[in-house]
Amino acid sequence: MAFAYQVKDQGAVHFVTFTVHQWADVFTSPIYVDALLESLRYCQKEKGLEIYAWVIMTNHCHFILRAKNENLSDVIRDFKKFTSKSIYNAIENNPQESRKNWLLKVLSYEDKIWFWEEGYHGEEIYTQAFFDSKVDYIHQNPVRAGIVEKEEEYLNSSAGDIYGIRGGKLLLSEF
């Protein structure tokens, strides 16, 4: 069995990565990105999730976050469980999805939804320098992938919000 990351301090700020099962490119469609963002907004409003920086790539996403209620593992578990079902159902019910049969097959196993890879890569953030390096890493993801030339051009991240170029899609907390 693979090593599973465990959050030791449930109220600390963490850098986390969530990867779509088999690295399937699900978040190429705005419908699925919007479903993910909607769930994050719900977690912010109802579960006390604080988000400091984020990026949604085609097959994974990175966040710097914290749970005000000191229950980060619970919030992540609930978020991943809910988004697994909601995005899978959105794919299933999307008549414009040309990859529907393939995606549904890739994102399930033995008739069960398997949207996210198990666990999540997480690192507790202890210092401002480490925080800044993770924010840079997050925002440089689309640049390294060759999607944009400048990090603030990428719409599915907090870079434009942090640089004051445009209002963000998620409410950001201050570190």
C-alpha positions, 0 to 999 in steps of 0.5 A: 500500500502506498504511503498516505499523507496524514495531516498532523496539525488540523488547523495549520496551513497546508499545500495540497495536490489533488490528482484526477484518477489516471491523470485524465484531462477532465478540467479542460471543460469549463463545466467541470471547472465550475463544479469544482469551484462551486464545491470549494466556495461551499466549503469556504462558506459552510465548512470554514475552508480558507484558501490562500492560493490555487490553480486548477490544471487539466488533470490536477489542482494545487491549493494552499489552504487551512480549515478554521475549524481545525478539521482539515482532513474531514473537509478534504475527505468531504470535498473529494467525495462530493466532487467525485460524484458531482463531476462524474454525474456532470460528465455522464449527463453532458450531451456535448461531452465527446469523451463521455464513454472513455471518461466514465470508464477511466473514472470508475472501477468495479462499478464505483466512481474513482475520480480522484487518486487516493490521498493527496500530496500535502505539506504543512507550511511553517514559514513565510518563505516556504509559503511564498515558494509554494505560491510561486510553484502553484502559479507557475504551473500553467507557465511550465505546462506551456499554456500561458506565458505569464502566470497572471494570464491563466484564468483558473488560478489565484494569480490574477487576483493576487496581482490585482489584475482581476477579481478571483473566482474564489475568495482568498484569505491572507497568510 
